[in-house]
Amino acid sequence: MSREKEIYKVTLLGSAGNMALLCFKFVAAFVGHSSAMMADAIHSLSDFITDMVVLVFVRMSAKPQDRSHDYGHGKFETFATFIIGLALVIAALGIIVAAIRKVVLWAGGTELEAPGMLALWAALLSIVVKEALYRYTAIRGKALNSQAMIANAWHHRSDALSSIGAAIGIGGSILLGSRWTVLDPVASIVVGLMLGRVAYKLLKTSVDELTESSLPDDVEQEIAAIISSFPDIVEPHNLRTRRIGNRIAIEFHIRMDGDIPLRVAHDRATSIERKLKDRFGSSTHIIIHTEPIK
């Protein structure tokens, strides 16, 4: 099965789970009168929307290079990650604002309606289903080297964590009585803050890549060590790295004996390129500039 089809299969499975959960959560939120469950339902809705974003952009990122995209279309996958992060920010802000309004009403003397048992059962079911989807999607995302899939996996995990917060708030409101119904909207605020934290991480990763941020220092040091492992290579320098979707780009200069034949210099550069691709993937984009030793 191709990488694109595998991503589609995993994402569609997550979408089916999200669709079933969000329908159940919305019903449970209305029937159970729970703002925490409504927040959780909105989170699941954002999961479903981002699944659709991944499906659209992964297909675009899988296209080969063409005249208008010499480096391929890998950045579309990064852009999908950015959209997922934005969706989480919007969902988090909406949840927090709505919950704060309820807390203010409660503080002013308004009695909040206690949530029902259906909302609690929906939260518990969501924890189990979403954690399972997280583990499956994360494993496949790492195997396929798909940042969008890994981002989507964390969206599943954040939904599972938010369901834990919702379950605590709903359960506390039910078990502790009417004086503690404020725990339900307080749980919504916790859910919103958790969403915001995940959104920040996703946005930072995608913005770094879209703005051509270099690879981490330890990765660049490993690249330099591979280049320097060839005995006739002197002073590797001007190393530049970046990500292009699910692959990386490496550019650098090397110095060699200026009296060796061009074919020998070419073969040595090819050997370096092959070793780097063995380590970082066959689709790694590599540019090597050779210079004579002065």
N, C-alpha and C positions, 0 to 999 in steps of 0.2 A: 504494500500500500504506500502511495506517495506521501511526502510530508504534508502537502496541502490537504489531501483526503483524510489523513490521520487527525490533523487539527480540526477539520470539519466534524469528524466523528465524535471527538471528545467534546467539542463545543456544543454540538447538537444534543448530546446526552445531558450536559449541564443545563441547556436551555429547557429541555423537557422537565427536568427537576425543578428549575426555577418557576416555570409556568404553573406546575401543579401546586408548588408551595405558595406562590403569591396569591393564587385564587383562594386557597384555604385560609391564608393569613388575613386577607381582606374580609372574608366572611366572618372569621373568628374575631377580628377587630371590631366589626360592626355589631355582631351578636353579643360579644363579650364586653363591649364598651371599654376597650383598652387602647390608650394612646401609645403605650409601649409596643403593643402588637401592630398598631397602625404604622408606627415608625419602622418596625421590622418588615412589614409588608411593602412599604415604600423602598426599603433596601433591596428586597427581593425583586421588585419591579426594575430598579436600576441594574441589578444583576442581569435580568433578562434583556434589557436594552443593550447593555454592553456586550452580551453574547452576540447579538445581531451585528454590533460594530465590528467585533472580531471576525465574524464570518465574511463580512464585506471587505474589510481591509486585508485579511490574510490572502484572499484571492487576488487582490491587486498587488500585494507584495511578492506573490509567487511568480509574477510575470518576469520574463527574462529582460535583459537590457535591450534598449532600442535606441533609435536616433535621438530621442529627446531625454533619455535616461541612460547615460553611458555606464553608470554604476548600478544599474538595476533599479528595482522598486522597493527595496527592503525598508526604506524609511516610512512607507505607508503603515507597516506593522508598528513602528515606533509611534506614529501619529495616532494609531488606534489606542495604544497605551495612554497617550496624553488625553484622549477623549474619555477613556474610562476614569482617569483621575479627576477630570472636570465633573463628570457625572456624579462621582462620589462627593465632591465638594458641595455641589448643589443639593444633593440629598441630605448631607450632614447639616447644612445651614437650615434647610426647611424643617428638619426634625427638631433641632435645638430651639429654634424660634418658637415653634408650636408648643413645645414642652415647657419652655420658660413662661409662656402666657398662662398655662394651666397652673404652674407653681405659684405665680403671682395671684391668680384668682383664689387658690387655696389659702395663701397667706392672708388674703383680705377677708377670709371668713366663708368663702363659697365651699360648699361640701361637694367633693368630687365623687362621681359614681364609681363604685368598686367594680373591677373587671370580673368577668365570669370564668369558669373552669375551662371552657372551650379555648379561650385565649392562652391559658397556661399549657394545655395539651398541644396547641399549635406551635408554641415556642419550643417545647421539648422535642417535638418531631423535627422541627427545623434544625435544631442542634445536631441531631444524628445525621440527617440527610446532607446538610451543607458541609459538615466535616468530612463525610465520605467523598463528596464531590471535590472538596479541596485537595485531599490526598491523591485522588486519581488524576485530577487535572495537573497538579504540580509535578507529579512523577512523569507524566507524558510530556509536559511542557519542557522539563529539563532534558528529557531524552531527545526531543525534537528541536531543542535550542530555540524555543519561541518565547520571546519576552512578552508578547501579547497574551499567550496562554498562561504564563507564570503570573502575569498581572491579574488575569481573570481568576486564576486559582486563589490568589490572595483576596479577591473579591468574595469568593465562596467562604474563605476562612473568616473574613470580617463579618460576613452575615451570620456564621455560626457563633462567633463571639458576641455579636449584637443580640442574638437570640438567647444567649446565656444571661446577658444583662436584662433582657425583657422578661425572661423566666423568673429571675430573682425579684424584679419589681412587681410583676403580676402576682407571683406567689406570696410575696410579702403583703401586698394589698389585700389578698383574699384571706390569708391566715391571721393577720394581725388586727383586722377590723377596720371600721370606717375612719378612725383617727389616722390611719396610715395609708389611705388611698393615694396620698401624694407620692408614694414610692413608685407608682406607675409612670407618671410623667418624669420623675427623677431618673428612672431607668431609661426613658427616651433620650434624656440629655446625655447619659453615659454612652448610649448607642451612637448618638451623633458625634461625640468626641472621638470614639473609636474609628468611626468612618473617616473623620477628618485626618486622623493620624495616618491611616492607610493611603488616603488621597495624597497627602504630602509626599510620601515615599514614592508613589507612582509618578506624580508630576515631576519630582526632582530627577528621577531616572530618565524619563522621556525628554525633559527639557535639556538635560546634559547631553543626551545623544543628538537631539535636533540642533543643538548649538555646537556640535563637533567637539565635545569634551573628549580628552584623551582617556585611554584605558587606565585602570588603576596602576599605581607604581609597581606593585609586585608582578603584574603581568608584563609591564615594559621591561622590568629587570630580567624576567625569564626570557623574553625575546632577545635582549642584548646578550644573555648568556649563550643562547643557541647560536647566534651569529658568531660570537667570539670563540666558539668551540672548534671552528675550522682553523687549522694552524697557519695557513697562508693569508688569513684575513687580518688586516691591521687597522686599528683605530676606527671601529664602527661609530658613526656619529649622525647627527641630524635625524634622530629617530622620531617619527611622527606616527601616531596611532589614533584610531577612531572606530566607532561602530557604524555599520550600515545594515540596520535591521537585525537579522539573525546571524550576520557574519561580521568579521572585523577587517579593517584595512591597516596595512603596515607599510611604511615607507622609510627608507634609511639610505645612508651613504656608507660605502666601504672603500678601503684603500688596499691595493694589491701591487705586486711587482709590475712596473710599467713595461718590462722587457718580455713578459710572457706573451704567447700568441693570443690573439683575440678569442679563438675557440676555447682555450683553456680558461680564460677569464669568464667566458659565457657559461661553460660547464660548471665552474665553481659557483656562480650566481644561481644557476639552476638547482644545484645541490642544496644551497641554503634555502631557496624557495620551497623545495620539496620537503625539507625537514620542518620548516615552519608550518606547512600545510598539514603534515602528519600530526603536528601537535594541536593546531587551532582549527583544522577543518579544510577540506579540499576547496571550498568556495572562498577561502581567505584571499583578499585582494592584496597583492604584494608588488611594490615597486622598489627596485634596487638600482642605485646609481653608483657605478664603479669609478674610482679615481686612482691614478698612479701614485705610488709612494714617492714623495719628493726628497 
